[in-house]
């Protein structure tokens, strides 16, 4: 079953068309990476899913129900983490989760039990101080806990790792990977390594259009070409090599990237005939970043 489906969705602001016939679906209990550069339209799409903006065309459904602008019945199935979550700084994490539970109509016993479960999930179970001193990473973790409080069927995260250091990013990605046991996860990002780390499905959004989508392994298979990284033992041999192979990309002193797989035998023969000593030859698989740059025409 698809927990989320967008069909031919369009959205513009004045003369600017932000989304153009956007179509994709997110199966239940999957982690879906919504990938695009800053300004590609990812946040606009999420606001449409939440019913905070009206579509100019197309249809959106959550858990089989059509999303309607201003009539957000579908939001009872959704937990949302914005890119910059804000909290009352004078509250502790438990006080904040209790407050959120109370205004959403949860019972006191359920709030307490669920709060402890989620604080343990995000690694804040021993944090009892006021939130005014929380780091960005701690706020993101608490934001995930709050978004999961009502046991949503769909968790939407808008750029959850964009402003975090490597350690903080890993923490958030690990939490999202665990959260898929409870819900379906849609998160937008422009950090492709994050997508490769936890997603099983992805869609690339570029200039308001979906330019590539599918299972992660299927999308990666669209670009099967590999490259060879080459490092010379004597960097002074580089001019000779570049004269014979102008399509080599220099990546450092005496280091090159060769992407023309059809000429590899020719390259190896030239190295042997020219007595050019090689310190390292390493095959490099095409990355998701390579594919993204290719499909967006960069």
Buried (B, 14 or more C-beta within 10 A) or exposed (E): EBBBBBBEBBBBEEEEBBBBBBBBBBBBBBBBBBBBBEEBBBBBBBBBBBBBBEBBEBEBBBBEEEBEBEEBEBBEBBBBBBBEBEBEEEBBBBBBBBBBBEEEEBEEEEBBEBBEBBBEBBBBBEBEEBBEEBEBBBBBBBBBBBBBBBEBBBBBBBBBBBEBEEEBBBBBBBBBBEBBEBBBBBBBBBBBBBBBBBBBBBBBBBBBBBBBBBEBEEBBEEBEEEBBBBBBEEEEBBEEBEEEBEEBEEEEEBBBBBBBEEEBEEBEEBBEEEEBEBEEBEEEEBBBEBBBEBBBEE
